Amino acid sequence: MNSASNSSLSNNFIMTSLKEKASLVQVLVGILLYVNGLMIFTFLKKEIFRDMRYILFAQTLFVDSTFMIFADLTLVCSAYQLVIHNITCYVSCTVMSILSICSPVTLVAMCLERYVAICLPLRHSSISSPKNIINGLLIIWGVSSVIPLFVFIVSFAYTPPNAMNSFVVCSIEVMLQVKWLADTRATSQQLLFVIMLCIVGSTYIKIMVAAKSASATNKKSTYKGLRTVILHGIQLILGMMQFITPYTEMSLWKVDVMLFLNVRYSNFVLFWILPRSLSPLVYGLRDKKFYYALKYYAFCGGFVVCNKHKVRDMKILRRKRY
């Protein structure tokens, strides 16, 4: 009797702790979604941001925001033990997997764009043509969809017919009931991470070489591009850690459930949410042209009267355009 009572109290404590952690995440996610939404709005309002790097930046904001919404909904469903239809869970996890890969792949594309702009400036305008931008975006989404769609098809094929109409607390583990599929997914993602890290590393080395041989007038912009690539590399490493953390988490499950939950919560914040908060810092605040437009819409785009800032910032923005 005492054992059953203690087990019930322990389960209640765990569920309360999960709900508290989920509530704290809502504040963080809400702030990040507001900032990303404001930046997407700024991008859509200004025609001068139709350059390739701003389009890739806008895609990163869109992908990160959508991913955070799906991840947050999954966290809330897990904390409150809300069940959804099995097929809906499969589709949701597949979309979330595509977004989780699309974000780092877009970062790699942004590093390559900086490499072309700095090391091949004469070819930058031809490579950044509207047709090439569309083709580049299609390639990014195509590469991002290969592994998740493969997992979705195989999981669907291996799921028993009677389980299709069941209801589950949704997580990616629901799709990975077959061991070889889980191993193949993990290996493929790690291989993709190594390839992307090599690409970012090579672009960093080439930009660093270009920075040493650049003239005094170009050194400042070259070193700025170098720092941008470094920040993208940090984002990439943090973002791809989400594919490694499950191995460390599962080893703690048998040791202490609360320790497992605390580590999983920390990993969620550090490797799922934090990398998505770095994009606004890399471009939104470091890029002066975008910063002035963002400040205008943040403080002057609503009902606040601030004509002085409006005139000054828009003059600076037009000057930077030309």
Steps between C-alpha positions, in 0.01 A plus 500: 500500500782737597692402187202584277449829684867597464493411130190717451662793682815459291301498175305809608824680586650410161190620313493826698868557424439438128212747493706768676787457253260513206352824636845661522574400141184679384647835610828439314329372185252789505780759511695332219190464281422870547855602402507264200153615392608864514805421288297309242260794485795737445633278221163490322446877523829607338587424138870566566517172694445282192870416484600133533643528852185671632278242332700221664481690829121531466473129426704427815261715704196328349643148547616569856168656599298212355732247662465670839120488471500126422762423768311705757171325421676164535642607837158613625334175385771302679473705820120477517481147351278614213443232238453548124429266211793280397504619137485864612800432724690344208434802278585746778829326583594482132438873451700577815787279379506677163511839673772387743724407205397791278627757751867382507497435123387861449784615728746314276348676197544836676867418563545414132331827403747694717785306340383595150445865601850531647716265292311519166348850502481528119283187478280584800237692304462226236483224761245701700253521211132431579511169312804379694342611828188291428714202397708538815192504724363189325832321554500595870146366552578191289810409702313566825212270403691186398562346845164597663295376203694172494431453873131588447453249216678214679322572832167505321579168332605330827210630712231232555160591347326491840752752640424757229175605667645514851569816701845575647695764690693625200880484478751394236550171688150395391629477141824323591367166625725312256858497632679498165294801389596696812867410447485592129339835582759582765793400276366697203450813708847477650653452155308803373627699800863409420455600134346835594771567759769430238334745257480773765861433603626522142315828437648641821853409390452649152350823637786522754754469217312768305498724809879487528549601138218758490571868465458734794162621372363145466648357818217623722222341292707183453558454873131571561416216258751282685328565833164425338626159386632430854158583648329276244742222593406537868131493404560187294678317782235595758214413264639161401562402863129413518583186298760387756331587831249207493790258556606679821141542615402134471797390712361713785148355478598186696699699758257774609177609332519857635862534388394374157218758480726785615770412246242463225349838586846662499581340164169625361581858596871490408491301176144542370408857597830689553642443147174644360556819701842569346375577147351838600833591662713395201310701239222695670724699732845477337378604154456878520267526202260244646546639851381851407196364317422268792529784750267712290226235495557402863466852643342708224289258304212497746310779670805653668587846371873516439550707188852598597623140506297417191658772286852432626490122463331500160758748369778270619323201344471675160862609517613142565290380210695711257 
